[in-house]
């Protein structure tokens, strides 16, 4: 990983239907890994972190939309992954969504 110096890093943590305030700690944990501090993706804020609840299982389709929007923003112009997640939660899960950022946080900037 370190030798390849990826342009983008995606980290998914275990699914939890409850909001998890772990994003900053996970981002810092990635930066603390040996050799990772020098990765361009981390230095430039090209890191996405997601609660697996929003991007795994039936949410994989939504996760694919997020990933496409992060990796190919020009081609995905006008596509709003947050809207798909919100609809999935509110209409199909029949529950309330506190805030999309409680489950998915894309690249900084």
C-alpha positions, 0 to 999 in steps of 0.5 A, a space after each residue: 500500500 505504502 509503496 503504491 501511494 494510492 490516489 484515494 483511500 476508502 475505509 469502511 468500518 463495521 456496520 452500525 445502524 446507530 450513528 457512530 462518532 468515529 470518523 476523526 479517530 479513524 482518519 487519525 488512525 490511518 495517518 498513524 499507520 507506519 508509512 501512511 503519513 507520507 501517502 499523497 491521498 492522506 496529505 491531500 484529504 482524499 480519504 473517505 470513511 463510511 459506516 458499513 451500514 450505509 455502504 454494505 449489505 443492501 447499501 452496497 448499491 449506495 456505496 457504489 454511487 458514493 465511490 463513483 462520485 468520489 472517484 469520478 466527480 466529473 462523470 457523476 456531476 449532478 448525482 447526489 449520493 446523500 439523497 440516495 442514502 436518505 431515501 433508502 433510510 427514510 422510505 425503505 428502512 422506514 426510520 429517521 436519518 439523523 444526518 448523512 455525515 453520521 454514516 458517511 464522510 467523503 474526501 475533505 475539501 
